[in-house]
């Protein structure tokens, strides 16, 4: 219930910013609708590029992920992996994790092509249970 209230408050806050600040600003300095939409698109792209640049310069350790995970029952496991990539820029840290994941997935696909169906441990068949 508290989260629902916070969500409604946030929606209200955003609506107020759009209605009272963004809309009047665009009305006063835009030639037409197309101009306003182009202006918004250019600014949005600038913000996206700025965020991309931050991913290149901000280190994984700057994200303070450990704080978010401290109540997770696997926090220590995450902490150990974060320790490995903490000094990397965000985009490199993500790339290292995603590269490993892709290597494993490719290996599994390759292995599945070679493996025989009767080599699998299909518990529902071996245990006589149901699906």
Protein Blocks (a to p, Z undefined) as FASTA:
>chain_A
ZZmmmmmmmmmmmmmmmmmmmmmmmmmmcfblmlmmmmmmmmmmmmmmmmmmmmmmpcfk
lnommmmmmmpcklmmmmmmmmmmmmpcfklmmmmmmmmmmmmmmmmmmmmmmpcfklpc
cfklmnopaZZ
